[in-house]
Amino acid sequence: MKKTINKKHNKNEPWFKWLTTELNSYEAFKDFESGKNPRDVAEDFISRNSTAISQVFEDFDEEDKDTLDQFLKLTECEMHVFRILEKQIEIKNKVRFVDFKKRKK
């Protein structure tokens, strides 16, 4: 996907890059292994980064909200792709091949 979300410079663009970097470096899988669910992991991430996030929201405007909405749509799309792939794997694993040439005697 090569669509540019916002063609003109967005003053919060560096913050979105920071968020992406922080999320990618956040070791969520350790939390998952300890039994936390995705919502709790997300809330922990927000809590740990609350100061930086609150600074961004001081100047958040409608253009920034539109950018955030586009990221949400993209993220939801990715989730659906992963769910579809998961279902296809489940179906593949359930398929059994029967050799009709072999007959029981």
C-alpha positions, -999 to +999 in steps of 0.1 A: +000+000+000+017+031-012-010+057-007+002+088+011-021+095+039-016+132+039+003+149+010+011+182+028+034+181+058+016+172+090+031+187+121+023+155+140+039+132+114+070+128+135+048+117+164+031+090+142+066+078+132+075+078+169+044+058+178+051+032+151+087+029+163+076+026+199+049+000+191+073-021+170+100-021+197+074-027+225+078-063+237+042-072+237+048-109+232+064-111+267+031-097+281+011-122+259+032-151+273+024-140+308-013-143+300-023-107+293-048-101+266-042-076+237-064-049+253-044-050+286-011-049+266-024-018+247-035-001+279+000-008+295+016+007+264-006+039+267+001+041+304+039+039+299+038+065+272+011+088+286+033+119+289+044+119+253+009+111+241-007+139+262+018+164+246+006+154+211-031+159+220-025+195+231-022+205+194-043+177+178-066+191+151-091+179+125-064+171+100-046+149+126-079+132+134-083+124+097-048+109+097-056+088+128-088+076+112-069+064+081-045+045+104-074+029+122-089+018+089-056+004+077-051-015+110-086-029+109-080-041+073-048-058+084-066-075+112-092-089+088-064-101+065-049-120+094-082-135+104-089-147+068-054-163+067-060-179+100-093-194+088-077-206+056-050-224+076-076-240+098-095-252+067-064-266+051-055-285+083-090-301+083-088-314+047-083-351+046-072-369+014-089-402+007-074-427-017-105-443-033-083-467-052-074-485-020-102-507-008-105-524+025-105-562+022 
